[in-house]
Amino acid sequence: MSIVFKAIVSAFRDLFRLGIAWTIVWPLIASVLFWLIVGFIFQNNFSEIIYQILGEIGIGEWLRNLEPDWIASLVLGLFNLLMFIPLVIVTTLVITAIFVLPALINLVARRFYPDLKRENGGSISGSIVNAIMASVIFIFIWIVSLPLWAFGVGVIIPFVAAAFMNQQLFRYDALAEHATKYEINRICSENRYSLWGLGLLTGLVQFIPFINLLAPIFTALAFIHFGLEHLKYLRMKEVAKENINQ
């Protein structure tokens, strides 16, 4: 079994073994409440931003003059939803990566990788910078791709964006406590396509109703197993190489 699919299976198993029910729920609840409050306070601003975006693609004025008014409100509500969903997803993932991932790493490492030495090659500042960069690019992809929804091509964009977000956000944090900086860079560079594949597979879970409630923690667990498994093999190879040279 490839390490990608092994990580998927291990993450699914851990969802039910590690006793993390509340951990699964609270980041999503916090994200939804946050954006509902922000949306309520700044609803006029958001509506104006949507009209500006639609104006850029030539349908903003048409929407303003659309009759009856409830059709225009329905179309605007749909675009608000298309903005709301990625904001909730990215906020939930960032909360999971920054606040929840360390506890998950301890649970997984203690149970499945107890002999893996911690080198602390990552840092909190590195995690925050990585999360900000991943979030900005993710939201940018969604905004830029909005006009493509009118042509049907936009349907593939959420999957690409989810794959990018997952692998960019979690690959660093999953290794930060155990790997050195050199090991983090090597594992990420040597497994670029596998990381994208894992990002896409875990991203698909985000679009399955009800199951997507588990998506952030499932994704975090999958990348923890992927990263620590690769780190274990890398160190075994280095030890074997040293023994041969001796």
C-alpha positions in Angstrom: 0.0 0.0 0.0 1.4 3.4 -0.9 2.1 5.8 1.9 -0.7 8.1 0.6 -3.4 5.5 0.9 -1.9 4.2 4.1 -2.2 7.7 5.5 -5.8 7.9 4.4 -6.7 4.6 6.1 -4.8 5.5 9.2 -6.6 8.9 9.5 -10.0 7.2 9.1 -9.1 4.7 11.8 -7.9 7.4 14.2 -11.1 9.4 13.9 -12.8 6.7 15.9 -10.0 5.5 18.1 -8.4 8.6 19.5 -11.5 10.0 21.2 -11.4 13.4 19.5 -15.2 14.0 19.0 -15.1 17.6 20.4 -11.9 18.3 18.5 -13.7 17.5 15.3 -16.6 19.9 16.0 -15.4 23.0 17.7 -13.2 24.5 14.9 -16.1 24.3 12.5 -18.5 25.8 14.9 -16.1 28.6 15.7 -15.6 29.3 12.0 -19.3 29.3 11.1 -20.2 31.6 14.0 -17.3 34.0 13.2 -18.3 34.5 9.6 -22.0 34.7 10.3 -21.3 37.5 12.8 -18.9 39.2 10.3 -21.4 38.8 7.5 -24.2 40.2 9.6 -22.2 43.3 10.6 -20.8 44.0 7.1 -23.5 42.6 4.9 -23.9 45.8 2.9 -20.1 45.9 2.3 -20.1 42.3 1.2 -23.0 42.9 -1.2 -21.2 45.8 -2.7 -18.1 43.7 -3.2 -20.1 41.0 -4.9 -21.7 43.6 -7.2 -18.2 44.9 -8.1 -17.0 41.5 -8.9 -20.0 40.8 -11.0 -19.6 44.2 -12.7 -16.1 43.2 -13.7 -17.5 40.2 -15.6 -20.3 42.3 -17.2 -23.4 41.2 -15.2 -23.4 43.6 -12.3 -25.6 46.2 -13.8 -27.9 43.5 -15.2 -28.3 42.1 -11.7 -29.1 45.5 -10.2 -31.9 46.0 -12.7 -33.3 42.5 -12.6 -37.0 42.1 -12.0 -38.6 40.9 -9.9 -36.3 41.8 -7.0 -36.5 38.4 -5.3 -34.6 36.9 -8.3 -31.8 39.4 -7.9 -31.7 38.6 -4.2 -31.6 34.9 -4.9 -28.6 35.3 -7.3 -26.8 37.6 -4.8 -27.5 35.1 -2.0 -25.9 32.3 -4.2 -22.8 34.4 -4.7 -22.7 35.2 -1.0 -22.8 31.5 -0.3 -20.0 30.8 -2.8 -17.9 33.3 -0.8 -19.1 32.1 2.6 -18.2 28.4 2.0 -14.4 28.9 1.2 -14.1 31.4 4.1 -15.5 28.9 6.6 -13.3 26.1 5.1 -10.1 28.1 5.2 -10.8 29.4 8.7 -11.6 25.9 10.0 -8.4 24.5 8.5 -6.3 27.3 9.9 -7.7 26.8 13.4 -7.1 23.1 13.1 -3.5 23.6 11.9 -2.5 26.1 14.5 -4.5 25.1 17.6 -5.5 21.5 17.2 -2.7 19.9 15.2 -0.1 19.9 18.0 -2.4 17.8 20.2 -3.2 15.4 17.3 0.6 15.0 16.6 1.2 14.1 20.2 -1.6 11.5 20.1 -0.5 9.9 16.8 3.2 10.0 17.6 2.8 8.5 21.1 0.7 5.6 19.8 2.3 4.9 16.4 5.7 6.5 16.3 7.0 6.4 19.9 10.7 6.0 18.8 10.7 8.9 16.4 13.0 11.6 17.9 11.7 15.2 18.0 14.1 17.6 16.4 11.7 20.7 16.4 12.8 22.0 13.0 9.7 24.0 12.6 8.5 27.0 14.6 5.2 28.7 15.6 6.1 31.7 13.4 6.8 29.4 10.5 3.4 27.8 11.0 1.6 31.2 11.1 3.4 32.5 8.0 2.6 29.3 6.2 -1.1 29.4 7.2 -1.4 33.1 6.1 0.2 32.4 2.7 -1.9 29.3 2.1 -5.1 31.1 3.1 -4.5 34.2 0.9 -3.7 32.0 -2.2 -6.7 29.8 -1.5 -9.1 32.8 -1.3 -7.5 34.4 -4.3 -8.1 31.2 -6.4 -11.8 31.2 -5.4 -12.3 34.9 -6.2 -10.5 34.8 -9.5 -12.4 31.6 -10.5 -15.9 33.1 -9.8 -16.4 34.2 -13.4 -15.6 30.7 -14.6 -18.7 29.4 -12.9 -20.8 31.0 -15.6 -19.2 28.7 -18.1 -19.2 25.5 -16.1 -15.4 25.3 -15.9 -15.5 26.7 -12.3 -16.8 23.4 -11.0 -13.2 22.0 -10.9 -11.7 25.0 -9.2 -12.9 24.1 -5.6 -11.2 20.7 -5.9 -7.9 22.3 -7.1 -8.1 25.0 -4.4 -8.8 22.4 -1.7 -5.9 20.2 -2.8 -3.6 23.2 -2.7 -4.8 24.4 0.7 -4.5 21.0 2.3 -1.0 20.2 1.2 0.3 23.7 1.6 -1.2 24.1 5.1 -0.5 20.7 6.7 2.7 19.4 5.2 4.9 21.8 7.2 3.0 21.6 10.5 2.8 17.8 10.4 6.6 17.6 10.4 7.5 20.7 12.4 7.9 19.0 15.8 9.7 15.9 14.7 11.8 16.8 11.7 14.8 19.1 11.2 14.6 21.9 8.7 16.6 19.8 6.3 14.3 16.8 6.7 11.2 19.0 6.2 12.5 20.5 3.0 13.7 17.1 1.7 10.4 15.3 2.4 8.3 18.1 0.9 10.5 18.4 -2.3 10.8 14.7 -2.9 7.1 14.0 -2.4 5.6 17.0 -4.1 3.2 15.0 -6.3 2.2 12.6 -3.5 1.4 15.7 -1.3 -0.8 17.1 -4.0 -2.5 13.7 -4.4 -3.1 13.5 -0.6 -4.4 17.1 -0.7 -6.9 16.2 -3.4 -8.1 13.0 -1.8 -8.7 14.7 1.6 -10.1 17.7 -0.2 -12.8 15.6 -1.8 -14.2 14.9 1.7 -14.9 18.6 2.2 -17.6 18.4 -0.5 -19.5 15.4 0.9 -22.5 16.6 3.0 -22.3 15.7 6.8 -19.0 13.8 6.2 -17.4 17.1 5.6 -17.8 17.9 9.3 -14.9 15.5 9.8 -12.8 16.9 7.0 -10.4 19.2 8.9 -9.4 16.7 11.5 -9.4 13.8 8.9 -7.0 15.9 6.7 -4.8 16.8 9.7 -4.5 13.1 10.7 -3.8 12.0 7.1 -0.9 14.5 6.8 0.5 13.6 10.2 0.7 9.9 9.3 2.1 10.8 5.8 4.7 13.1 7.2 5.8 10.9 10.1 5.9 7.8 8.0 8.1 9.4 5.5 10.3 10.8 8.2 10.7 7.3 9.7 11.7 5.9 6.4 14.1 8.8 5.7 15.9 8.3 9.0 16.1 4.5 8.4 17.7 5.1 5.0 20.2 7.5 6.6 21.1 5.0 9.3 21.5 2.2 6.7 23.7 4.5 4.5 25.9 5.3 7.5 26.3 1.6 8.4 27.3 0.8 4.8 29.9 3.6 4.8 31.4 2.3 8.0 
